[in-house]
Amino acid sequence: MYGKPMKKYILWTMLAVLTLTACDKVSPAGILIANTDVDDRIKMSRDYYRVHERDLFLFKKAHDGEYTFLVGADSHLTTDPGRMREMLQIGIDDDDLFYAHLGDIADTKAEYYITLDEVITEAKEKYGKKHYKPVTYMDDYDYPHTIYLDTVSQKFYEVKEIPLPFHPVVGNHDITNNGWALWTSLFHSSFYMGYVLVGSDDQGVEYLDRLIFLDSASGTLGEEQIDEIESHFFDNDIQNNANLKIRHTFIFGHTNIFRPSATEFASTFTREETYYLLNKFDQWNASIVFSGHVHAWDEREVGGITYLTLDAMSEDNNPGPGDYLVRVHAKRDGSLSWERVRMNYTPISQ
């Protein structure tokens, strides 16, 4: 309905009413405080989910029962979106089924979110050109206008509507300085779920991989989120259907479960909540749990579950090239493998 300049003006106007300042220093150990309470965020996310469940319920189909997905963390985007642009480009080029981001996506200034929105829109257009059929026509002002046709569903998309498979969780820096309003202007819900359909057997049983996205930005799940978990928000559909079976469960959150080293300071969950989460991951039969926050790489296996804590992909924290992303390969036979993926973007000042 609006042209591109008008859309940008509207977003600027909506966000400029907030008095915002970015974090002075990108600190991995920042105390987990914010202007929003986790219970309030879960209530808002739940209300949004109830209205938009069909949009948020991620249901993806693996090609011939096999797929890959990409994970990054702690981009802390400010004026230079190079690393965020590179992550999305890698996911599109390598045909990853989806790309997850583990929080602290951008510092909390309106202009940084304008830039983030532009980068995501660029990626949507690239994704649309690769996976959909561009259809160009002359609009009412005799300017060429391109929309994208999904030839399977026969649905047309404007560029901004293209369903880019980019799924972030919220981090502690995302919600400081009233950042929750900025974050939800693009991503809406801080906890959600989805499935990947990987195949079926001769008995008609469908096998799924489950994706769970948690809000751990405040260093706690909070009462509301725990209530949702205990109400089987993440497994009701499976429990009540004998024809659906979970193969793998992947958990995505911001706050790290384990510290990379015993001497490293990093805010994390309380001991009691850590025990609760470890038990819940075991109940869900999780395969891999992903987190970020601490800006340091860590990998370990506990109780048969792999825990991967990703280093920051932020240019401020890691200006040189490095292996800041992770790619998981879910194979047809049910086996898993993962590898670290190199990012080559270097800030211009380097």
Secondary structure, DSSP 8 states (H G I E B T S, - for coil): ---HHHHHHHHHHHHHTS-----SS--TT-----SS-HHHHHHHHHHHHHHHHHHHSEEEE-BTTBEEEEEE----BSS--HHHHHHHHHHHHTT-SEEEE-S--B-S-HHHHHHHHHHHHHHHHHHHHHHSEEEEEE-TTS-EEEEEEETTTTEEE-GGGS---EEE---GGGSGGGHHHHHHHHS--SSEEEEEEEEE-TT--EEEEEEEE---TTSS-HHHHHHHHHTTTTTHHHHT-TTEEEEEEEEE-SS-SS-SSTT-------HHHHHHHHHHHHHTT-SEEEE-SSSS-EEEEETTEEEEE-----TTT--S-EEEEEEEEE-TTS-EEEEEEEE----TT-
